[in-house]
């Protein structure tokens, strides 16, 4: 069993790629819009959403073009770790969020709307300190006499959700919504305690590693080699959970609508093949030299993991544990400036494992008859001011085709982007 190999695998996995669907929130005709607020009601009596994929990938530190750069002495590309380090914060994160809505259905009868659906969801997060990469690249000479944090935080959850919702128009001005989510856990990797501090003695350059580090897994096969990595999918999963979504809509007047929702209040209890790998103690060793792997033609994650595993002592034990979903808050306003022309604003907050991530979005959309709707969004998030998005919906009889992205430049210039969001949907409205 190799817990540290799993961390390096997840790093490479996320770097190659609880849906925060900002563009979808402003698409009034899209069947899946109610994902962002269970109080949103359809204009049509019956809506069916067919299989629809969603993907969001984000790296808060640097883009591909800031890591792989032209060589000053040739036409080839080289890894520029020094430049990438200059772009890093003290704490950096790689995120992958994916969702496949398999089927969703809503039925509106006067002031009531019933909805049901099922979806496959994946949420992956790898948070790592800059000092970990700095130590691997520059060595420990710059940190003599200091304690350096080298503990990564890994959260990876795959599950299927079954949803049942009710929206109720209690008056001409107010709508309330409630959605229950029954969760079936398909696989999880989660770090608990995250203490791993490396101290270099000033005199003998001796390295002392202090750890209290926990890694928990369920339905995951920890590999003996990179090729063996994967989920241990089973036809029946005993991992179960519940989550609740709440929403409200206030129609202030004919032009202005305000909305609020709280999503993913809940979590999953992991029981199937659930294990904990715990390293606790003080370890003294001469160090792990990984600079050769980084500066060479290739990066051998397995070789790095072997070196680390020789120094650390992980104790494996069976355990059951619970993970919470990232809780999301949507506060928004929609203003009808002219017939068919709407302006919107959204404040989104995500709360997860004691951290708060805020986002501000502004939007404008225009209906061209009842056939086509187009819109643009501008997103301010995590110090980024270049996220211009677009969305469109085409109606052909009862058939609806819609798509959106929160970052157009990621489609046009993917090598310079640090985030990417895309949704493609097909639905039927009667």
N, C-alpha and C positions, 0 to 999 in steps of 0.2 A: 504494500500500500504506500502511495507516495502523495501526501497532501500538497507538498510544495510544487510538484509537477503539475497538479491540477490548477494551481494559481497561474503558472506561466501559460498553460493552455488557454485559460480563460482570457488572459491578457491578449494573446494573439488572436483569439476568436473575436473579441469585442472590437479590437483595432481594425479588423477587416470590416465591421459594422457597429402598463397603466397608461395607456395611451393618453397623451396630452393633446387632444385633437382640437387645436385652436381654430383652424380653418373650417372644420366641420361645424363648429358652434354657430357660425354666422350663415350657414347654408340652410335657409328656412324650408326648402322643399326636399332636402335629402332625407331618405328614410331613417338613416342611422344618427340623425342629429340628436335624438333623445338620449344617446350615450352620454352627452355632456350635461344633460339636465333631464331627469325623469318627468318633470312637469311640462316639458315641451309637448304640444299636441299637434297632430298632423292636420293639414287642411282637408285631407281626403278621409273617407270612411274606412278604407282598407289600404294598408301599405305592406308590401313584402320586400325585404332586402335579401337578395341572393348573395352567394359567397363573395366577400369583399376583403381584400388584404390591406393591411396598414403596416408601415415600417417607419421607425424613427431611430437614427443613429447619431450619437453626439460624442465628441471628444473635447473637453474643456481646455486642453493644454495647447495643442498645435495641430496644424493640418498636415496632409501628406507632403505638400510642396515645401513645408518648413522643415521636414525631416529628411526627405530625399531631394538633394539639390545638385545642380550641375557642377562637375569638377572644374576647378579653375585651370587645370593643365590638360584637359582632354574633353571630348564630347560625351563622356559617360556620366552617369548619375551615381552619386555616392551618398552614404548615410552621414548626415551632418548632425551628430549628437549634440555638439556644443551649441549649435543654433537652436535646436529643439529645447535644450535645457534653458536657454535664455527666454523661451516663451512660456515655460512652466510656472505655475503657482506653487506655493508650499504644499497644497493638496490638489490633486487632479483626478478627473473621473472620466471613464469610458462608459457609455450607456448604450444599450440596445433594447428597444421596446418594439415588439411585434404583436400583431393581433390579426387573426383570421376569423371574421364573422361568418359562420357557416350558414346560418339562417336566422332571420328576425322577422317578426310579424306584429302588426298592430291593428286593432279594431276600435273605431270610434263610434260610440252611440250617444248622440247628443253631447251632454256634458261629461261623459266618462270615456276614457280610452284605456283599453287593455293591451298589454304588449307581452311578448315572449320571444326568447331567442337563445342561441348557444354560440359560444366562441372559444377558440383556442388562443391562449395568451402567453407571452414570454416577456419577462422583465429581467434584464441582466445589467449589473453595475459592478465596475471594478474601480475602486478608489485607491490611489497610490500616492505616497509622499514623493516630492521631488528629490528628497535626500536619498531615496532608494536607488533611483536611476543615477544620481550623481555619484554615489558610492560605487556602483557597478562600473561606471565609465571612467571616473577620475581616480578611483582608489581611495584609501583611507588617510592619505597623508594630510589632506586639508582639514580633517576632522580630529586630529590628535588632541587628546584631552577633553573631547566632547562626546556627549551621548547623542547618537543619530537614530532617528526613528526609521525603521525599515519594515513596518507592519502594513501590509495591504489589507483592504477591506473588500470582500467578495460577497455579492448577493446575486444569485441566479435562481429564478423561479419559473417553472413551466406548469401551467394548469389549464383546465377547461372549466368554463363557467356556464351555468344554466340560469337564465334570468326570467323573472316574472314581475311585471310592473303595472302600476295603476296611476293614471293621471286624472284629476278631478277638477273640473271648472266649478268652483263653489259660488262664483258670482261673475258679473261681467268684467270685473277688474282682477280677480284672483284665480290662479290655478296652483294646485298642489300636486306633488308627485312622490311616489314611493316605489322603489325597486328592490327586490330581494335577489341575491346572487348565491346560488349553491355552487360551491367550488370543489373540484376534484384535482388534487395535486398530482402532477405527473413526474416531477423531479425538482430537487432543490440542492443548492450549495449555499451555505450561509456561515459567515464568520461570527463568533460570539465575542469573547474577550480578544482584544487586538493590541497586545503589548509585545513589542519586539524592538528592543533598543540595543544598538551596538556602540560600545565604548572602546576607544583605542588608548592604551596606556602611553603616556608621554615618554617614558624611559625605554622600555623594552619593545614598544610597538605591539604589545600583546593585545589581542582582541577579546573582549568579554561581551557575550550576548545574553541579555536578560529577556526571558520570554514568559508570557502568560497568554498563550495564543490558542484559540479554539476554532476548529473548522468542523461544521456539522453537515452531513449529507443524508439524503433520502432518495432511493431509487436511482442512484448514480453509481456507475462502475468506475472506481478509481483504478487507473491503468498501471500496468507494469511497463508500458511503452506508449508513445504518442499514438500509434495506430490502434491501440485498444480502447481509447477514450470514447465514452458515449453514455447515453441514457439507457437505463435498464427498464425499458417500457414493458408494462404488464397489462394484460387484458382487464384486470380488476385492480383498482387502487384503493386501499383503505385510508388514504390521506384525504381528509374532509375538512371543509371550512364553510363559513358563511360571511357574507358582506352585505351591507345596506347602502343604498343610494337615496338621498333626499333632495327634493328640489321645490322651488316656488317661483312663480311668475306674477308680476304686478303690472297690469296694463294701466299706466298712469293716466293717459289720455289717448286720443286717436293716433298720435304721432310717436309717443314715447312708451317704451316697454323696458322694465327692469327685471332681471332674473338672478337667482342665486341657487347654487347647488353644492352639496358635499357628497363626494363619491368615495367608494371603496373603504367604508368603515368596517373592518373585519380582518380576518386572516385565515391561515390553514394550519391544521395540526398534522405533523408529519410522524407517521408510525411505520411505514413500510421500509424495511432494511435501513432504519434510521441509525446513524452512527456518529460518534464524536471522536475527533482526533485532537488531543490536547498536548501541548508542549509547555512545560513550566519548570523554570530553574535558571541557573546561571551556567553558561557554557563558555569555556575558554579554548580558543583555537587560533591558528595562524592566519585564517582568512580564506575567502573564496575569491579567486581571481577570475572574473568573467569578462574582463576587458578584451581578452583575446578572442572570445566568441563574438563580441559585438563589433570589433574592428576587422574581423576577417571577412571572408566571402559569404559566410552563412552564420546563423544564430542557432546553436544547439541547446534548446530548452531542456532536453533530457539530461545532457551533460551537466548543466547548471544545477538541475534538481538533484542529480546524484551527489554533487559536491555538498549541497546544503543538507541532504538527508544523512550524510555521514557525520555531520556535526550535531544535528538536533535529534531529540528523542521524543517522538510522538507516541502517546499512549492511546490505543484504540479501545473504545467501549461502546456497547449498544446504548441508545438513548432515544427518547421521544422529545420533540420540541415543537414550538409554534413560531411561525413568522407572520408578521402583519403586512398587509398591503400598503403601498404608498397612498396616503389619504390626499385627496385633491379638493380644492375649493375654487369654484367659479363664481365671480361677481361680474355681471355684464349689463350693458345698456344698449338698446337698439332704437334709433331715431329715424323716422321716415321723413326725409327732407322734402322729397317730391314724389309723386306717384311712380312707383317702381324703383326709386333711388333711396337706399338706406345707408346710414352711417352707424358704426358700432364701436364699442370699446369693451375690453375685457381685462380684468385683473385675475390672474390665476396664481394659486399658491399650492405647492406640494410640500407635505410634511412626512418625513420618513427618517426613522432612527435618530430622532432628535435634531434633524436639520430641516431648514426651511428654504425652499427655492421659489422666489417670486418671478412672475412674468407679466409684462404689459403688452397688450395687443390692441391695435386700432384697425378698423375695417371699413370698406366701402363696397357696396354691391349694387348692380343694376339689372333689372329685368328687361329683356327685349321680347315683349309680348309674353305669351305663356309657353314659349318653346325653349328659350335660352336665358340663362342667368349667369353673369360673370362677376367676379369680385377680386379685390386685392386686400392683402393684410400686411401690416408692418409690425414686427415683433421686437421687443427689447427684452433681452434675457442674458444673464450671466456676463454682463459687460460687453455684449455684442450688439452693434447698431446697424448691421448690414443684412438683416433677414427680411427681405421683401418676398411675400408669398402671393399666390394666385389660386383661385378656385373657379370652377365652371360646372354647370349642370345643363344637360340637354334632355328635353322631354319630347318623345315621339309616341303620341297616343298615350297608352298607359305605362309605357316603358320609360324609365329614368336612367340616364348615364351620368355619372358625376366623378370628379376627381379634384384633388387639391394638393398643394405643397406649401409648406411654411417658409421655404427657402429656395427661390428660383435660381439663384446663382450656384447652388449645389448641383443643379441639373446641367447648367451651362459650363461651369468650371469646377468639376468635382474634386480636383487635386488641391484646390485652395480652400475648400469648405471644411468647417469643423462640425457641421451638423447637417442632417438630411431628414426630411419628412415627406412621406408620400402616402396617399390613400386613393384607391380606385374602387368604385362601387357601381353596382347595377341593382335596380329595384323596379317594382311595379306599384303603381298607385291607381286606385279605382274610386 
